[in-house]
Amino acid sequence: MTISYSVIIPAYDEQAWLPATLDALQKAMEAIGMVGEVIVADNNSRDRTPEIAREHGAIVVFEPINQISRARNAGAKAAKGRYLIFLDADTILSAELLQKALGNLSNGACCGGGAKVVYEGELPGFVRGATELWNYFSDKFRMAAGCFIYCLKEAFDAVGGFSQNVYASEEIWFSRQLRAWGKQRHMDFRIISSPPLITSSRKLKWFSLLGMFGMLMVFCFFPFAVRFRPLCRLWYERPTDEKERIIR
């Protein structure tokens, strides 16, 4: 049976969130009828992430260097599908959204894209406003959120995948490269408005709003900061109690 698409999930210490993501993904894949595969890129996890992935029937590839770009690229390298879907380990993908993304890629006029994002649970007004603002800029300037990106494997290979020079914002650079690749071939980069993608708001529990705002301001005024992992705590660091839970 020919594999049409590959769903790639970068994962670092995701034993608490990965089961729900994989369960929902399996249901979505069964509903659309196309033959696909799931690849979990284990980014040097200390917990049961790779075991959980295998228990759910996923292919596991190992990337020893803890960097989101490297994990995504490692997963893509192992992919057999013509179409690639990059999904975060704390994100629920519906059958309708998966179908729309694959439909866009299969019609010959789209090289890739993303989706509007909503966070689960009750959110402070500031966070809701920031999310709506991101969705506006995502749609207007055609930038995919990192939690969900879809593209042709041909396009992924042509642009060299995700930049390994940065530890955050790699999806922005990747979106720009894909848009340029597609434009040369009269292909669109499409942000799907409905249904939106549902992702977790766990970072709101891990970091204070003031701390998150401060980190984002650093990147606004010093964009080169994304090249240094210690300055990208929002993407790589977990609170002390979370670390202790994982190690136990």
C-alpha positions in Angstrom: 0.0 0.0 0.0 1.4 3.4 -1.0 1.7 5.9 1.8 0.2 9.2 0.7 1.1 11.4 3.6 3.3 11.5 6.7 2.4 13.2 10.0 5.6 14.2 11.9 5.5 15.0 15.6 8.6 16.4 17.3 8.6 15.3 20.9 10.7 16.0 23.9 9.5 14.6 27.2 5.9 14.5 26.0 4.5 11.4 27.9 1.8 13.4 29.5 0.4 15.0 26.3 1.4 12.6 23.5 -1.3 9.9 24.1 -4.2 12.3 23.6 -2.6 13.7 20.5 -2.0 10.3 19.0 -5.4 9.0 19.8 -7.1 12.0 18.1 -4.7 11.7 15.2 -5.5 8.0 14.7 -9.2 8.8 14.6 -8.7 11.6 12.1 -6.6 9.4 9.9 -9.1 6.6 9.9 -11.9 9.0 9.1 -10.4 10.4 5.9 -9.5 7.1 4.3 -6.2 8.0 2.8 -3.1 5.9 3.7 -0.8 7.8 6.0 2.0 7.2 8.6 2.8 8.8 11.9 6.4 9.6 12.7 7.4 10.7 16.2 10.8 12.4 16.3 12.1 11.7 19.8 14.3 14.7 20.6 16.3 12.9 23.3 13.5 12.5 25.8 14.1 11.4 29.4 10.6 9.9 29.9 8.4 7.3 28.1 7.8 9.4 25.0 9.3 6.8 22.5 7.6 3.9 24.2 4.2 5.6 24.1 4.7 6.5 20.4 5.5 2.8 19.5 2.5 1.6 21.6 0.3 3.8 19.4 1.8 2.4 16.2 4.0 5.3 15.3 7.4 5.1 13.7 10.0 6.6 16.1 13.2 8.3 14.9 15.8 9.7 17.3 17.4 13.1 17.2 20.0 13.5 19.9 20.4 17.3 19.7 17.6 19.1 21.5 16.4 21.5 18.9 12.9 21.6 17.3 14.2 22.2 13.8 16.4 19.2 14.0 13.6 17.0 15.3 11.3 18.0 12.5 14.0 17.6 9.9 14.8 14.1 11.2 11.2 13.1 11.0 10.9 14.4 7.4 14.0 12.6 6.4 12.3 9.3 7.4 9.0 10.2 5.8 7.6 8.1 2.9 4.6 10.3 2.1 4.3 12.8 -0.8 2.6 15.2 1.6 4.0 16.2 5.0 2.1 17.4 8.1 4.0 18.8 11.1 2.1 18.6 14.3 3.0 19.5 17.9 2.7 16.8 20.6 0.2 18.8 22.6 -2.2 19.5 19.7 -5.4 18.0 18.5 -5.9 17.6 14.8 -9.5 17.0 13.5 -10.4 14.9 10.5 -11.8 17.9 8.8 -8.7 20.0 9.1 -6.5 17.0 8.0 -8.7 16.5 5.0 -8.6 20.2 4.0 -4.8 20.3 4.3 -4.4 17.1 2.2 -7.0 18.4 -0.3 -5.1 21.6 -0.7 -1.8 19.8 -1.4 -3.4 17.3 -3.8 -5.1 19.9 -6.1 -1.8 21.0 -7.7 -2.2 24.7 -6.8 -0.9 24.7 -3.2 2.6 24.0 -1.9 1.8 24.2 1.8 0.3 26.3 4.6 -1.0 26.3 8.1 -4.2 26.9 10.0 -5.7 29.4 12.4 -5.1 28.4 16.0 -7.3 28.4 19.2 -6.1 27.4 22.7 -8.0 25.0 24.8 -9.6 26.1 28.1 -10.4 29.5 29.6 -7.9 32.2 28.6 -7.1 35.7 30.0 -8.3 38.5 27.7 -4.8 39.5 26.8 -4.0 36.0 25.6 -7.2 35.8 23.5 -6.4 39.2 22.0 -2.8 38.1 21.2 -4.1 34.9 19.6 -6.6 36.8 17.4 -3.8 39.2 16.4 -1.5 36.3 15.5 -4.3 34.7 13.4 -4.8 37.9 11.6 -1.1 38.3 10.7 -0.9 34.6 9.9 -3.7 34.9 7.3 -2.6 38.2 5.9 1.1 37.5 5.6 0.7 33.7 5.1 2.8 32.5 8.0 2.1 29.1 9.5 2.0 28.6 13.3 4.6 26.0 14.4 2.0 23.7 15.9 0.6 22.8 12.5 2.3 23.1 9.1 1.6 21.2 5.9 3.5 21.0 2.7 4.6 19.0 -0.3 7.7 16.9 0.5 9.1 18.1 -2.8 8.9 21.6 -1.6 10.3 20.7 1.8 13.3 19.0 0.2 13.8 21.9 -2.2 14.1 24.6 0.5 16.3 22.4 2.7 13.7 21.9 5.5 13.7 24.0 8.7 16.6 26.2 9.5 18.9 24.7 12.1 20.5 28.0 12.8 17.6 29.0 15.1 16.0 27.6 18.2 12.7 29.3 17.7 10.7 31.0 14.9 11.9 28.4 12.4 8.3 28.1 11.1 8.4 31.8 10.0 11.5 31.3 7.9 10.2 28.0 6.6 6.9 29.7 5.6 8.7 32.4 3.8 10.9 29.9 1.9 7.9 27.8 0.9 6.0 30.9 -0.3 8.9 31.8 -2.5 9.2 28.3 -3.9 5.5 28.1 -4.6 5.3 31.5 -6.2 7.8 30.5 -8.8 5.5 27.6 -9.7 2.2 29.5 -9.4 1.3 27.7 -6.2 -0.3 29.2 -3.1 0.6 29.0 0.5 -2.7 28.7 2.3 -3.8 29.3 5.8 -6.9 27.3 6.6 -9.5 29.4 8.5 -12.0 26.7 9.5 -11.9 24.5 11.3 -9.1 26.0 13.5 -6.4 23.9 15.1 -6.8 23.2 18.9 -3.6 23.3 20.8 -2.8 23.3 24.6 -2.4 26.4 26.7 0.1 24.6 29.0 2.7 27.4 28.7 0.3 29.7 30.5 0.6 27.4 33.5 4.3 27.0 33.2 5.3 30.7 32.7 3.8 34.0 34.0 2.3 36.3 31.5 4.9 38.9 32.4 7.7 36.4 31.9 6.3 35.3 28.5 5.8 39.0 27.4 9.3 39.8 28.4 10.8 36.9 26.4 8.8 37.9 23.3 10.0 41.5 23.7 13.6 40.3 23.6 12.9 38.7 20.2 11.2 41.8 18.9 14.2 44.0 19.7 17.0 41.4 19.4 15.9 39.0 16.6 19.3 37.3 16.6 18.4 35.9 20.1 16.6 33.0 18.4 20.0 31.6 17.5 20.8 30.9 21.1 19.0 28.1 23.0 19.4 29.6 26.5 17.5 32.7 25.3 14.6 30.5 24.0 13.4 29.3 27.4 9.8 29.6 26.3 10.2 26.7 23.9 12.7 24.5 25.8 12.4 25.0 29.5 9.8 23.4 31.8 9.0 24.4 35.4 10.8 22.6 38.3 7.8 20.4 39.3 7.3 19.3 35.7 11.0 18.3 35.4 10.8 16.3 38.7 7.7 14.5 37.5 9.4 13.5 34.3 12.5 12.3 36.0 10.5 10.2 38.5 
